[in-house]
Amino acid sequence: MARFTIRELLNVTDGTLYAPAGFGEPVVEGLTIDTRTLTPGMGYVAIRGGTFDGHRFIPDAMAKGAVLSISDTDVPYPHIRVKNTVLAYQNIAKLHRERFDLPVVCITGSVGKTTTKEMVKAVLQTAFRTHATVGNLNNQTGVPTTVLQLDETHEVSVLELGTNHFGEIDAIARVAQPTICLFTNIGEAHIEFFGSREGIFRGKTEMLNHMRPNGTVIANGDDDLLRTVPNAITYGLSEGVDVRAVNLVEDGLLGVSFTAELFGKSLPVTLHVAGKHMVQNALAALTVAHLLGVSDDAALTALSAFRPGAGRSDVLHTKRFTLIDGTYNCNPTSMVAALDVLKTAKGRKVCIFGDMLELGENAPAFHARIGTYAKACGVDCMLTVGTLAKNAAFDPSGAYETSGALIEALPSLLKDGDTILVKASFGMHLNTVVDAIRAL
């Protein structure tokens, strides 16, 4: 539990306490930005978001037993008033992080952050009591929330850092203070806000500003921009990287095997997840495992047992179909990787593709490129959902404005034995299409 005195909170937030006489200096037993997770004795931080204002829930927090709130305006309850509650929350989490002397692995990149984080977590927890980001709580409030869950039982931490604007990685890396900085790749995700891949590279590498002294950098050496990061341990499939996969054998949707050459050793790796991109994720995890002293056997066993989370290219089998669920997120890089997996399937190949968001003015061209690539991968039936994805349709009859319209048509479009890839940005909610296919 992240405990704080009132004095600590005032000092780190540069705030002012407003409380009735006799309030004293009670210990605050943890902090939350969500009243649903609040228990008596905690503090509540009111965050102003794009669609909600946490200050509305201060009465609810106090009714549930909060000691005080942290707010940017005066309220009729004990509170610490600050200029910016997000910054205050980050500063408090940074203070808590500084209480611990342990390895902190921070992972960022355009694609594969969460899967790599889960692989790293899987290998590390064979040897350590491991603290890690839950789901993808990787943003300006998600990282502080995760850091505040660190306690004295933990021996290592694995954090995912996400961004779609300049300065965001800098802010949350300041909280996390990584000892190992791991970069997965630089693609086109969120290019609308960064302007170019080079801009995305600059945004992602803000993490290096806050790496602790004598820290280690691990970077995907198959990426043309990441291979330029100074003094990095590189991994990938290319010649010249420090940790390399060779003798790669793909077994369709069943997975892939390869030999990992790292630091003078050759290790046989078997993954029960499909795709070359999973090989890169596994190499990153093996590199972290080696640096932190995890045994080879334990790391290899953990990777063999690894399965992706729901919506992250999870392969599902129904009585009629094989389904690749990629509905959690999508960008041009991850979509190409998913199509590379689909093309290994036997029988008829169906791609259900929804809009990829935050791609800026070139979004129609990015989507059209996916349609061209899908044809090259032997996709037999291309179905699209949304105003952008229609640029990838093979013909107008395959383009649907909404997922509801597509779901109505699915019974006449799908055939027994089909392998179906469903993928789009999370905001398109194509998980409803996956549910409809499973019900057929």
N, C-alpha and C positions, 0 to 999 in steps of 0.2 A: 504494500500500500504506500502510495506517495503522500507522506504526511508533511504538513507545513505549518509553521507558526504564523501568526498574523504579521509579525515583524518581517519574516522572510518574504511573505507575499507583497508587503508594502515596498520593501527594498527592491525586489526584482521587477516590479511593475511600475515603479515610480508613481504609485497611486496614493489616494487619500481615503482614509477610513471614515465612514459615517455610520455611527452606531449609538444606541442609547447608553446612558450612564450605567455603569456596572457591567457592561458587555465583557470587559476584560480582554484576555488574549487566549481564547480557546485554540486548541490544535485542530486544524482542518484535516480531516481524514480522507484525503483524496479529492480530486476535482473532476467534474464532468461538464460537457456542453449539451447533454441530453437528459432531460428530467426523467426519462424512462429508466435510466440506469442509476439514478440517484438513490442513495441510502442515507439514513440519518447520520449527521456528523460531517458530510461532505460539503464542498463548496460548489457553486454553480457559476459557470462562465457564460454570459449572455452574448452570443455571436449574432451579428447581423449578416444574413445571407442574401442571395439573389431573390429568393422566393419566400423567405421567412425572416422574422426578427425574434431572436431568442429572448429579448427583453420581455416579450409577452408572457413568457413562461416562468418569470421570476416568482410570482405568487404561488404557482404550483410547486416550484422548487422549495420554497420556504415551508409550505404546508407539508411537504414530505420530509422535513427535518434538516434542510440545509442550514449550515452555520451562517453563511452569508453568500452574497452573490458578488460577482465582479462585473461591472457594467460601465457603459460610457455616458450614463446619465443618472441623475438622482432618482432614487426609488424609495418608497416608504418602508424599507426594511434595512437591516444591517448590510452594508455593501462597501466594497472598495471601488471608488470611481477612478477610471483610467481613460486615457485618450483613445486607445484602440484596443478592443478586447481580444482580437486575433493575435496582435503582437504581444499582449500581456500573457495570453495562453502559451504562446511559443516561448516567451522568456521564462515562464514557470517550468515548462517542460525541459528547457535547457538547464536550468538549475538542478532539476532532478537527475538529468543525464550525467551531470558533473559529479554526482555522488558515487558513480560506479567506475571502476577500472576494469573493463572487460572488452573483448573484441566486439566491435560493431561493424557488421557488413552492410553497406548501403548499396542498393541496386537501382540503377536507372537506365533508360534507353527508350527507344520508340516502340519496340515490340518485345514481348517475351519477359517483361519485368516480373509479372506475378508467377509465371511458370518457373522461371529461374529462381525466384525467391523460394518457391515451394520445394524445388529440388535441393537448393542449398540448405534449407531447413531440414529436409529429410535426411541428408547425409550428416549434418551436424548433430542432430538429436540422437544419433546412435552413440555419441560420446559425451554430449554436454546437455545440461538443462538449458533448453533453448527458448529464448524469447523471440517472437517474430510478429510482423504485421499480419493482422487478421484480414482476409479478403484482399482488398486493394485500398485500404485506408492510407493513401499515399500523398494526400494533398496538404494544404496549409493548416488544417485542423486535424486531419487524420494522423499525420506523423506525430504531433504532440500528444494526441490521445494514446497512441501506441507507446511512446516513450514513457508516459506517466504510468504505464502498467509494469515497467521494470521493477523488480524487487531483488532482495538479497539472495534469493534462491537461484537466480539466473546466472549462467556462466558465459553466455554469448548471446548476441542480439542480431537479428536479420531484419533489415528495414527496407521497404520499397519506397522510392521517391518518384513522384510524378509531377508533371508540369505541362502547362500549355501557354505560358507567358514567361518572358524574361524576368529574372529576379526571384522566381518562385523556388527553384532548386536551391539557390543561395540561402533563402530564408529558412527552409526546412533542414538543409544540411547543417546550418548553424546550430540548430537544435540537436541533431543526431550526432554530430562530431564523429564521422566514420574513422575507423582504423583501417578498413579495407573498402576501397571504392571500386565497384564492379559496373562496367558498361556493357550492355547487350548489343546495341546497334543504333544507327542513326538512319531513320526512314523518313516518311513524309507525314506521319501523324502530327496533327496540330500545326501543319505548315502555314495555315491561314494566319497564325499569330506570330510566327517566327520568320516568315518570308522566304526561307530557303533551307536546304539541309544544313548548310554552313551555320545558319542562325540557330537551328535546332542543336547542332553540335556545341555552339557557344552556351546555349541555355543548359544543356545537360552537364557540361563540364564545369558549371558553377559549383558542383559538388566538391571539386578539388580545393576550393577556397577554404574549406573547413575540415579537411582531412587532418587528423592529429599527427604530430611529428613522428617520423619513422613509419608512417602508414604505407600501405601497399595499394597499387593500382592494378586492376585486372581489366583488360579490354579485348573486345572481339577483333582479332587481327584479320578477319575476312572483310571487315568494313573499312572502306578507303579513308574515312575520316578518323575513325577510332585508332587505326594503326599509327596515327601521327602523335598520339598522346605520349609525352616523354616518360621514360622510365617505367613503362607499363609491362606487366606480364601479359603476353598476348595468347589467345587461344583461337582455334578454328580448324578449317580443313585445308587452308592454304600452306604452301611451302614457306618456311621461314618463321612460322609462329612458334612460341615456346611450348605450348601444349596443343598437340595436334591429333586429329582423328584420321586414321588410315584404315585400309581394308574394310571399307564401309559396305554393308550388305543390307538392302531394304527388303522387307518381307511384307510389302503392301500395307494394309491397314493394321497388320499384327504388330508392327514395330520395326526396329532397326538394330543391327549389331555392328560393332566396330572395335578397333584397337586404339586405345588412348595412349599416346606417347607423351609422357610428362616426366621431367626431371630425371631422366635416365632410366625410367621404367616403362614397360609395355603392359597395359592392363586390358583384359578382354571385357568389353562392356556390352550388355544386352538391355535394350530399352523396349518396354511393351507399350510404347507410344509411337505414332508414325511421324515421319518427316525429318528431313535433314536439319531443319531448324531446331529440333529437339536435341540433336547431336551437339550443337553449339551450346545449348543450355546445360547439357550434362557435362560438357568440358569445363564450363565455368564453375559448376558445382564441385567437380573433382579438384579443380585448382584451389578453391577455398578449403576443401577438405584436407588437401596436402599441406597447405600453409598452417592450418590449425591443428595438425597432428592426428587427424582421424585415420584409422587403419584402412588400408586399401580394401580389404574384404568387406568391412562394414559399409564403406561408401558404395561399393559395387552392388551389394545386396539391397541397399536402400534405393538405388537408382533402378534396379530391376523391378522392384515392387512399386515404383512410382506410377501414379495415374493422374492425368490432368483433372482439374476441377470442372464442374458443370459449365457448359458454354464455352469452354476453351479447347475446341477441337476434340471434344470427348466423343468417342465412337460408341454408338448405341445400336443394339440389334433388336429389331422387332420381328414378329412372325413374318412380315412381308418385306421389310426393308432393312438396309444398313444405313444408319444416320450419323452424319458428322455434325455435331452441334458446335458451331462457332459463333453463337449469338451474343457472347459477352462483349466483344468489341471487334472492330475491324478498321484497317487502314490499308493502303496499297501494298505495303510490304507483307503484312500478315495474310492478306487475301491471296497473293501470289503463292505464299507458302501453303495455304490451305488447298489451292488448286493443284499444287504439286503432289499433295497427299491424295486428292480425289483421283488424279489420273492413274494412280497405281491400282485402283479398284477394278475388279472384274465385272463384266456386264455393263448395263446401261448406267450412264453417269448423269446425274441431275444436279444442277447448281441453282440454289435459291439465294439470290444476292440482293441485299438491301442497301440503302444509301450509306456511304462513308461520310461522316460529318467532319467539319473543321478543316477542310482542305482548301478553302479560299477560292479565288477567281478561276483557278485551273481545275476545279472539281469535276466539271463535265468531261474534260480530257482524261483525268485519272480514271473515271468510271468506264469510259470508252475503251481505255487500254486494258481494263480487266476483261471486257467482253472479247477482245482480240486474243488475250492470253487463254481465256477459257476455251475458245475454239482450238487453239494450238494444243491444249491439254486433252483434247478428245471429248469434251463435254457434249453430250447428246441433246440435252434439254436445258436451256437457260431461261430461268424465270426471275423476274426482277420486281422489287417493291420500292416505290418512291420516285420522286421527280428526278433525282440524280442517277440512280441505278438504271433507269430506263435506257441510258446511253450505252449500257452493256448488253442490252437485249439483242438476241440474234434476229428477231423480227418483232414487229409491234404486238403481235398476239401474245407474246410472252411477257409483256410489261404490264404490271398492275399498280394502280395508284396507292392501294392500301393493303395491309396484310389480311384484313377481313375479306377483301375481294379475292385474293389469292386462295385463302382457306376454302372459300366456297367452291373454287374450281379444282382444288387438289384431287378429289376422287377420280376425275376424268383425265388428269394429267400424269398421275403416277402409275407405275406398273410393278407387279410383283418382281422382286429381285433387284430393284433399283438401289443404287448407292446414292444418297442424297446429302449434299453439303448445304447447310443453311448458315449464312454468315452476313452480318451487318453491324454497324455501330450500335451500341447498347440502346441509344435513344430511339431506335426503330422498333424495338420490342418484338423482334422476330422469334423470341422464345415461345410466343403464342403459336407460331407456325410449327415449331418443333412439337409442341403439345398436340396440335391437330394431326400431325403425321403419325405420332405414336398411337393416337386413338383410332386411326384408320384400320 
